Amino acid sequence: MKNFAFILLVLILAACASQNNIQLKEVNAEEENDSVSYELIVLDPGFESWYITYSKPSWYHSQSYYENWNQQYVNAWNYQTIWRHNSQLLDGQINYDSQTDYGLEINHKLFYYFQYVERVLKIRIIENGPRAI
């Protein structure tokens, strides 16, 4: 099942290679307790290799650290997609609910996606943000 999900993700990335897009997707876990889990899908072909190369381990900061920065980034991102001239570069709004527990791994990856946008794509999202890399 993991291989199928990985192949599907690679195909989606290849099909959308020219778009910068990010999605938080609710996924039903096939576990005994039928819990809900979340998946972060980044449709930017350079992100995954950059993430593997430059991100620190998820335990490097607490989940609340990542959640705090992610909320600030999401607010700024969504504002810029509506009101700023570079809304073409920031494709679509991010539906991030600060009351939802996405878990450490999702928050970590989302945080580093924002770092990727600022450092690699050179698109400033917030002023005086953290220097994670």
N, C-alpha and C positions, 0 to 999 in steps of 0.2 A: 504494500500500500504506500509506503514511503517512497519507493522508487517511482511509482506512478505519479505521485504528487510532485516529485522533483522533476520528472520529465515534463509534466504539464506546466510547471512553473517556467522551465527553460523555454518551452514552446511559446508561452505567453510573452516572455521577455524578448524572444527573437522577433515575434510579430509586432511588438510595440517598441522596437529599438529606438525610434525617433522621438518618443514621448517621455517626458518626465512626469511620473504619476505615482501615487502612493495610495494604498487602500488598507483599511483595517477591516477585516472580515471575520464575522462570527462563524465558527465551525463547530458542529456537533461532534463531540468526542465519542468514539465507539468504545466506551468503557463500561464497567459494571454499573456505575452510579449515573450514567447518562448525563454527565456534566457538560457545561459549555466552555469551550476554549476559543482563543482568538489567534488569527494568523495575520501577519503583516506581509503584504504583497507590494514590492517596490518594482515598478516597471521602468527601470533605468539600467541599461546593460552594464554600466561600469560600477554600479554600487556594490554588488556582492563581492567582487574581488577586492575592492577598496576596503570594504567592511572587514573582511577576513584579515587583510594586511594591517590595518591601522587601529582597529577597535581594541580597547582594553577589555579584560574579562568582565562579564556582567556584574560580578560581585565587587568590582573595584569601587563602585558607589552604591548607595542604598536605593531601593526601589522608589522611595519618596524623593530622593534627589532627582532621579530621572523623570518622575511624574511632574515635579515642580517645573523643571526646564521644558519638558514636553508641552505642558499647558501654556507656558509663555510663547514657545515657538508656534504652536498651533494657532493661538490667538493672533499673533503677528502674521503668520502665513495666510490665514483666512481673511484678515483685514487687507493684506496686499493683493490677494486675488480679486477682491471686490473693488478696491479704491485706487490702487497704484498702477502706474504705467507698465510695470514689469509683470502684470498679471498673466501675460502670454507665457512667461517663463515658469510661473508657478501655476501649474495646470490643475484647477479644481480645488475645492475646499476639502479639509480633512475633518472627518467627524470623530473627534476624540472627546470622550466624556470623562471628566475628572472623577466622577463618582463610580466609574467602572474599574474593577481590578483586572487589568490586562496581563498582569504578571511581570516579573522582572525581565525576562527575555524579550518580550515585545516592547516594553518601555526602553530597554537598552538599545534595541535595534532602531526604534523610531528616533531616539536621541541622536544616534550616530548617522541616521539619514539626514537630519538637519545639519549636522557637522559636515557631512559630505556636500550638501548644497552650498553651504557657506565657504568651505575650504577649496573644494575641487571645481564646482561650477561657478564660484565667485559671485554668488547671489546673496547679498546681505539680507538676513531675515530680521534679526534683532541686534541692536547695538550693545556692545559690552557683554556679549554672551560668554559662555564658558569656553576655555581652550582645552578641548578634550584630547587633542593630538599634538 
